[in-house]
């Protein structure tokens, strides 16, 4: 399966950890907002530094592990639940584990 970028200015962020999620959410505040795609295989963001507070019942599990759907719902960031397996800088393509090929510029 091949997905061509909808725009030459599309931003693809690989990985939804602290850096990737923060980058995608910050870029979503730019005006005009570029199309942004976050590629992350996990369903939920896990904030491990607060895990001990869940165990001590000071906070709820959803506060430490919110889903990417809820985190990105109002941001305009698209989320592809997949994992990048190859980046080809010569052909400017990204290939995912599910066989999706993204073309970037």
LUMKOLLO-806719 format. One record per atom (N, C-alpha, C): residue in three letters; x, y, z. Coordinates in steps of 0.1 Angstrom, whole numbers, padded with zeros to 4 digits, always signed. Layout:
N
ALAXYZ;...
END
This chain:
105
UNK+0009-0012+0000;UNK+0000+0000+0000;UNK+0009+0012+0000;UNK+0006+0022-0008;UNK+0013+0034-0008;UNK+0004+0046-0005;UNK+0009+0055+0003;UNK+0002+0067+0006;UNK+0011+0078+0002;UNK+0007+0086-0007;UNK+0015+0098-0011;UNK+0011+0109-0001;UNK+0021+0117+0002;UNK+0019+0129+0010;UNK+0008+0138+0004;UNK-0001+0143+0012;UNK-0011+0152+0006;UNK-0006+0166+0003;UNK+0006+0169+0009;UNK+0011+0182+0007;UNK+0027+0181+0008;UNK+0034+0189+0001;UNK+0048+0188+0002;UNK+0053+0193+0015;UNK+0044+0199+0023;UNK+0048+0204+0036;UNK+0043+0196+0048;UNK+0039+0183+0044;UNK+0034+0174+0055;UNK+0045+0171+0064;UNK+0042+0171+0077;UNK+0052+0167+0087;UNK+0049+0153+0092;UNK+0059+0144+0092;UNK+0058+0131+0097;UNK+0066+0129+0109;UNK+0060+0126+0120;UNK+0067+0124+0133;UNK+0067+0109+0136;UNK+0079+0104+0138;UNK+0080+0089+0140;UNK+0083+0088+0155;UNK+0073+0081+0162;UNK+0074+0078+0176;UNK+0066+0088+0185;UNK+0058+0083+0193;UNK+0049+0091+0202;UNK+0054+0091+0216;UNK+0067+0091+0218;UNK+0072+0093+0232;UNK+0071+0107+0236;UNK+0079+0111+0246;UNK+0079+0125+0250;UNK+0082+0135+0239;UNK+0093+0132+0232;UNK+0098+0141+0221;UNK+0088+0141+0209;UNK+0084+0130+0205;UNK+0075+0129+0193;UNK+0062+0135+0196;UNK+0056+0132+0207;UNK+0042+0137+0210;UNK+0043+0152+0212;UNK+0053+0157+0219;UNK+0054+0171+0222;UNK+0057+0179+0209;UNK+0065+0173+0200;UNK+0067+0179+0187;UNK+0054+0180+0179;UNK+0047+0169+0178;UNK+0035+0169+0170;UNK+0024+0179+0176;UNK+0023+0179+0189;UNK+0013+0188+0195;UNK+0017+0203+0194;UNK+0030+0206+0195;UNK+0035+0219+0193;UNK+0033+0224+0179;UNK+0036+0216+0169;UNK+0034+0219+0155;UNK+0020+0222+0152;UNK+0011+0215+0159;UNK-0004+0216+0156;UNK-0009+0230+0160;UNK-0001+0237+0168;UNK-0005+0251+0172;UNK-0001+0262+0162;UNK+0008+0258+0152;UNK+0012+0268+0142;UNK+0001+0272+0133;UNK+0001+0284+0129;UNK-0009+0289+0119;UNK-0001+0295+0107;UNK-0004+0290+0095;UNK-0013+0280+0092;UNK-0007+0266+0097;UNK-0016+0257+0101;UNK-0012+0244+0106;UNK-0008+0235+0095;UNK+0004+0229+0095;UNK+0007+0220+0084;UNK+0001+0206+0087;UNK-0002+0198+0077;UNK-0007+0185+0079;UNK+0004+0177+0087;UNK+0000+0171+0098;UNK+0009+0164+0107;UNK+0005+0149+0109;UNK+0014+0140+0107;UNK+0011+0126+0109;UNK+0020+0120+0120;UNK+0015+0114+0130;UNK+0023+0108+0141;UNK+0022+0093+0139;UNK+0034+0087+0137;UNK+0034+0072+0136;UNK+0038+0066+0149;UNK+0030+0058+0155;UNK+0032+0053+0169;UNK+0025+0039+0170;UNK+0031+0028+0173;UNK+0024+0015+0173;UNK+0016+0013+0186;UNK+0019+0020+0197;UNK+0012+0017+0209;UNK-0001+0025+0209;UNK-0011+0020+0216;UNK-0024+0027+0217;UNK-0024+0038+0227;UNK-0015+0037+0237;UNK-0015+0046+0248;UNK-0001+0052+0251;UNK-0001+0065+0254;UNK+0011+0071+0259;UNK+0013+0067+0273;UNK+0025+0063+0277;UNK+0027+0059+0291;UNK+0037+0068+0298;UNK+0032+0075+0308;UNK+0040+0084+0316;UNK+0046+0077+0328;UNK+0056+0069+0326;UNK+0062+0060+0336;UNK+0067+0067+0349;UNK+0071+0080+0348;UNK+0076+0086+0361;UNK+0065+0086+0372;UNK+0052+0086+0368;UNK+0041+0087+0377;UNK+0035+0073+0380;UNK+0041+0062+0375;UNK+0035+0049+0378;UNK+0034+0045+0392;UNK+0044+0050+0400;UNK+0043+0047+0415;UNK+0031+0053+0421;UNK+0026+0064+0416;UNK+0014+0070+0422;UNK+0002+0063+0419;UNK+0002+0055+0407;UNK-0010+0047+0405;UNK-0010+0035+0415;UNK+0002+0030+0417;UNK+0003+0018+0426;UNK-0001+0023+0441;UNK+0002+0035+0444;UNK-0002+0040+0458;UNK-0016+0045+0458;UNK-0023+0045+0446;UNK-0037+0049+0445;UNK-0039+0064+0447;UNK-0028+0072+0444;UNK-0029+0086+0445;UNK-0035+0092+0432;UNK-0034+0085+0421;UNK-0040+0090+0408;UNK-0045+0077+0401;UNK-0053+0080+0391;UNK-0060+0069+0384;UNK-0051+0065+0372;UNK-0052+0052+0368;UNK-0044+0047+0357;UNK-0045+0055+0344;UNK-0057+0060+0341;UNK-0059+0068+0328;UNK-0051+0081+0328;UNK-0047+0086+0340;UNK-0040+0098+0341;UNK-0025+0096+0338;UNK-0020+0083+0339;UNK-0006+0080+0336;UNK-0005+0074+0322;UNK-0016+0069+0317;UNK-0016+0062+0304;UNK-0028+0066+0295;UNK-0028+0078+0291;UNK-0039+0083+0282;UNK-0038+0077+0268;UNK-0049+0075+0261;UNK-0048+0070+0248;UNK-0045+0081+0238;UNK-0038+0077+0227;UNK-0034+0087+0217;UNK-0047+0093+0210;UNK-0058+0086+0209;UNK-0070+0091+0204;UNK-0074+0104+0212;UNK-0074+0102+0225;UNK-0079+0114+0233;UNK-0069+0125+0233;UNK-0056+0121+0234;UNK-0045+0132+0234;UNK-0045+0140+0221;UNK-0048+0134+0210;UNK-0047+0141+0197;UNK-0061+0146+0192;UNK-0072+0143+0199;UNK-0085+0146+0193;UNK-0088+0160+0189;UNK-0083+0170+0196;UNK-0085+0184+0193;UNK-0073+0191+0186;UNK-0063+0183+0182;UNK-0051+0189+0177;UNK-0050+0190+0162;UNK-0058+0182+0155;UNK-0056+0181+0141;UNK-0045+0172+0136;UNK-0038+0165+0146;UNK-0027+0156+0142;UNK-0033+0142+0139;UNK-0029+0137+0128;UNK-0034+0123+0124;UNK-0025+0113+0131;UNK-0030+0102+0134;UNK-0022+0091+0141;UNK-0023+0078+0133;UNK-0012+0073+0130;UNK-0011+0060+0123;UNK-0005+0050+0133;UNK-0014+0040+0137;UNK-0009+0030+0146;UNK-0001+0020+0139;UNK+0011+0022+0138;UNK+0020+0013+0130;UNK+0035+0016+0135;UNK+0044+0008+0130;UNK+0058+0010+0133;UNK+0066+0011+0120;UNK+0075+0021+0121;UNK+0084+0023+0109;UNK+0095+0012+0109;UNK+0096+0006+0097;UNK+0107-0004+0096;UNK+0118+0000+0087;UNK+0115+0010+0078;UNK+0126+0014+0069;UNK+0124+0029+0065;UNK+0135+0036+0065;UNK+0135+0050+0060;UNK+0145+0050+0049;UNK+0141+0054+0037;UNK+0150+0055+0025;UNK+0152+0069+0022;UNK+0163+0075+0025;UNK+0166+0089+0023;UNK+0168+0092+0008;UNK+0172+0082+0000;UNK+0174+0085-0014;UNK+0161+0086-0021;UNK+0152+0078-0018;UNK+0139+0078-0025;UNK+0128+0086-0017;UNK+0133+0091-0005;UNK+0124+0099+0004;UNK+0111+0092+0007;UNK+0113+0079+0012;UNK+0101+0071+0016;UNK+0103+0065+0030;UNK+0092+0063+0036;UNK+0091+0057+0049;UNK+0082+0045+0047;UNK+0087+0033+0052;UNK+0079+0020+0051;UNK+0075+0016+0065;UNK+0063+0012+0067;UNK+0058+0007+0080;UNK+0057-0008+0080;UNK+0055-0013+0092;UNK+0054-0028+0093;UNK+0041-0033+0086;UNK+0031-0025+0085;UNK+0019-0029+0078;UNK+0020-0028+0063;UNK+0031-0023+0058;UNK+0033-0022+0044;UNK+0029-0008+0038;UNK+0027+0001+0047;UNK+0023+0015+0042;UNK+0036+0022+0038;UNK+0036+0028+0026;UNK+0048+0036+0022;UNK+0044+0050+0021;UNK+0051+0058+0028;UNK+0048+0073+0028;UNK+0059+0080+0021;UNK+0056+0089+0012;UNK+0066+0097+0005;UNK+0067+0110+0012;UNK+0079+0114+0015;UNK+0081+0127+0021;UNK+0090+0136+0012;UNK+0090+0149+0015;UNK+0098+0158+0007;UNK+0106+0167+0017;
END
